[in-house]
C-alpha cells in the first residue's frame, strides 16, 4: 500500500486519482503509524513551506517521515514535497525544513522582468543520471510545473534531472537512496507522469 501524506496542505485528490487510474491502491493518511507501516510513501505538494512545516510539526509527522527515509522505504516527494526535504527554504522569510537532502530552496529572481513567476506550464526535464523511476520515459520529456521556488542540492550527485527557467538551471528531480523527489507534478503530466508514478509503485528503493 502507498501512503499519501495528508499534511493539510497537499494536492491529495489529484494524486489519488492518478494512482487509481493506473490501478495502484493508496491511502490518504495523517496517521504516523500508517505512514510508518506503508510499503511506499508519497509526499504531495501544493502550498507554502512555512505552513507545511507548521502542519507537519502539529501533526507529529516529521519523526515518522524521518524514519521512513532513514529505513530506505521508497519515498516520492512532489513539488512542495520536494522542497521540504531540503535543509532550508527561502520562502516565507526563511524556513527550516526536514533536511533529508543537503541543500536549500531558492526563489526565482529572473534577470528578465518580463519572465513570469511562478513558473507555470510544461517544461523539459533532462536526465542527469539513470534511475528506475525514469524507466520507459524519454530523456528531455516534458512535465507540468507550478512553482516560484526551486531546489538547489549541495551535492550534484543528488541531481537526477535538470530544467531551465528564468535564467536558472535547477534540479527538477532529486534522488538519494530510497528517496526520489520531483519539482514537477507527475499527476498532472499526462501519460509520461503516470508512467513515473507506475514506476514508483514498483520500485524497491534501490538504484
C-alpha positions as CSV (number, residue, x, y, z in Angstrom):
1,X,0.0,0.0,0.0
2,X,1.1,3.5,-0.8
3,X,0.5,6.1,1.9
4,X,-0.2,9.6,0.6
5,X,0.7,12.0,3.4
6,X,-2.1,14.3,4.4
7,X,-0.4,17.3,6.0
8,X,-3.5,19.6,5.4
9,X,-1.8,21.4,2.5
10,X,-1.2,18.9,-0.2
11,X,-2.8,18.2,-3.6
12,X,-4.2,14.9,-2.4
13,X,-7.1,14.2,-4.6
14,X,-5.3,14.6,-7.9
15,X,-2.5,12.2,-6.7
16,X,-5.1,9.7,-5.5
17,X,-7.0,9.8,-8.8
18,X,-3.8,9.4,-10.8
19,X,-2.8,6.3,-8.9
20,X,-6.3,4.9,-9.2
21,X,-6.2,5.4,-12.9
22,X,-3.2,3.0,-13.2
23,X,-4.7,0.5,-10.7
24,X,-2.4,1.4,-7.8
25,X,-4.1,1.4,-4.4
26,X,-3.2,4.2,-2.0
27,X,-4.4,5.6,1.4
28,X,-4.5,9.3,2.2
29,X,-3.5,9.5,5.9
30,X,-2.0,11.7,8.6
31,X,-1.6,8.8,11.0
32,X,2.0,8.3,11.9
33,X,1.6,4.6,12.4
34,X,0.0,4.1,9.0
35,X,2.8,6.1,7.3
36,X,5.5,4.1,9.1
37,X,3.8,0.8,8.1
38,X,3.4,1.7,4.4
39,X,5.3,-0.1,1.7
40,X,5.8,3.3,-0.1
41,X,5.2,6.9,0.8
42,X,4.2,9.9,-1.4
43,X,4.5,13.5,-0.1
44,X,2.4,15.6,-2.5
45,X,2.8,19.3,-2.9
46,X,0.7,22.4,-3.0
47,X,1.1,25.3,-0.7
48,X,3.9,27.1,1.1
49,X,6.9,25.8,3.0
50,X,6.1,27.7,6.3
51,X,2.6,26.4,6.5
52,X,3.7,22.9,5.5
53,X,6.3,22.7,8.2
54,X,3.9,24.0,10.9
55,X,1.4,21.4,9.9
56,X,3.9,18.6,9.9
57,X,5.0,19.6,13.4
58,X,1.4,19.9,14.6
59,X,0.5,16.5,13.2
60,X,3.7,15.0,14.7
61,X,4.7,13.7,11.2
62,X,8.3,14.8,11.0
63,X,9.8,11.9,13.0
64,X,7.7,9.2,11.2
65,X,8.9,10.7,7.8
66,X,12.5,10.7,9.1
67,X,12.1,7.0,10.0
68,X,10.6,6.2,6.5
69,X,13.5,7.9,4.7
70,X,16.3,6.5,7.0
71,X,14.9,3.0,6.6
72,X,15.0,3.2,2.8
73,X,11.3,2.9,2.3
74,X,10.6,4.2,-1.2
75,X,9.6,7.9,-0.8
76,X,8.4,10.2,-3.5
77,X,8.2,14.0,-3.0
78,X,6.2,16.1,-5.4
79,X,6.6,19.9,-5.8
80,X,6.4,21.3,-2.3
81,X,7.0,17.8,-1.1
82,X,10.4,18.1,-2.9
83,X,11.2,21.5,-1.3
84,X,10.6,20.5,2.3
85,X,13.1,17.6,2.1
86,X,15.9,20.1,2.0
87,X,17.5,21.9,4.9
88,X,16.2,25.4,4.3
89,X,13.8,27.3,2.1
90,X,13.9,31.0,1.3
91,X,10.0,31.0,1.3
92,X,8.1,32.8,4.0
93,X,11.1,34.8,5.1
94,X,13.2,31.6,5.6
95,X,12.0,28.2,6.9
96,X,14.0,25.3,8.4
97,X,12.8,22.2,6.6
98,X,13.3,18.4,7.2
99,X,16.9,18.2,6.0
100,X,16.7,14.8,4.3
101,X,18.9,16.1,1.4
102,X,21.7,18.7,2.0
103,X,20.9,22.0,0.3
104,X,18.3,24.7,0.2
105,X,15.4,26.0,-1.8
106,X,15.7,29.4,-3.6
107,X,13.3,31.8,-5.1
108,X,13.5,32.5,-8.8
109,X,14.9,36.0,-9.5
110,X,14.8,36.3,-13.3
111,X,17.1,38.9,-14.9
112,X,14.4,39.5,-17.5
113,X,11.5,41.4,-15.8
114,X,9.0,40.0,-18.3
115,X,9.7,36.4,-17.2
116,X,6.7,35.2,-15.3
117,X,6.9,33.9,-11.8
118,X,5.6,31.4,-10.8
119,X,6.8,29.1,-13.4
120,X,3.6,27.5,-14.7
121,X,3.3,25.1,-17.6
122,X,5.2,22.4,-19.4
123,X,9.0,22.2,-19.5
124,X,11.6,19.6,-20.3
125,X,13.5,17.5,-17.8
126,X,17.0,16.4,-18.9
127,X,18.1,13.3,-17.1
128,X,21.4,13.6,-15.3
129,X,21.6,10.0,-14.1
130,X,19.9,6.7,-14.8
131,X,17.1,5.9,-12.3
132,X,14.4,3.2,-12.1
133,X,11.7,5.9,-12.0
134,X,12.8,7.1,-15.4
135,X,12.3,3.7,-17.0
136,X,10.3,3.9,-20.2
137,X,10.5,7.7,-20.2
138,X,12.5,9.5,-22.9
139,X,15.2,11.9,-21.8
140,X,14.1,15.5,-22.4
141,X,10.4,14.7,-21.9
142,X,8.0,17.5,-20.8
143,X,6.3,17.6,-17.4
144,X,4.0,20.1,-15.8
145,X,5.3,22.7,-13.3
146,X,3.8,25.2,-10.9
147,X,6.3,26.8,-8.6
148,X,8.1,30.0,-7.6
149,X,11.0,28.3,-5.7
150,X,13.4,25.7,-6.9
151,X,15.7,23.1,-5.2
152,X,19.5,23.6,-5.0
153,X,21.1,20.5,-3.7
154,X,24.5,20.9,-2.1
155,X,25.9,17.7,-3.8
156,X,25.4,17.4,-7.6
157,X,25.3,13.6,-7.2
158,X,21.8,14.0,-5.9
159,X,20.6,15.7,-9.1
160,X,18.7,13.2,-11.2
161,X,17.1,15.7,-13.7
162,X,17.6,19.3,-14.6
163,X,15.3,22.0,-16.1
164,X,16.0,25.6,-17.2
165,X,13.7,28.5,-16.4
166,X,14.2,32.2,-15.5
167,X,17.9,32.1,-16.3
168,X,18.5,29.2,-13.9
169,X,19.3,25.6,-14.5
170,X,17.7,23.9,-11.5
171,X,17.3,20.4,-10.1
172,X,13.9,19.3,-11.2
173,X,14.5,15.7,-10.0
174,X,16.5,14.7,-6.9
175,X,17.5,11.3,-5.6
176,X,19.2,9.9,-2.5
177,X,18.9,6.2,-1.6
178,X,15.2,5.3,-1.4
179,X,14.1,8.9,-1.7
180,X,13.2,10.4,-5.1
181,X,11.6,13.9,-5.5
182,X,10.4,15.9,-8.4
183,X,9.7,19.6,-8.7
184,X,7.1,19.0,-11.3
185,X,3.6,17.4,-10.9
186,X,3.6,13.8,-12.4
187,X,-0.1,13.5,-11.5
188,X,-0.8,16.5,-13.9
189,X,1.7,15.4,-16.6
190,X,-0.4,13.1,-18.7
191,X,0.8,9.7,-19.9
192,X,4.5,10.3,-19.0
193,X,3.7,11.4,-15.5
194,X,1.6,8.3,-15.0
195,X,4.5,6.2,-16.1
196,X,6.7,7.8,-13.5
197,X,4.0,7.0,-10.8
198,X,3.7,3.5,-12.1
199,X,7.5,3.1,-11.9
200,X,7.4,4.3,-8.3
201,X,4.7,1.8,-7.4
202,X,7.1,-1.0,-8.4
203,X,10.3,0.5,-7.1
204,X,12.0,-1.3,-4.2
205,X,14.1,1.8,-3.2
206,X,17.3,0.6,-4.8
207,X,19.1,2.0,-7.8
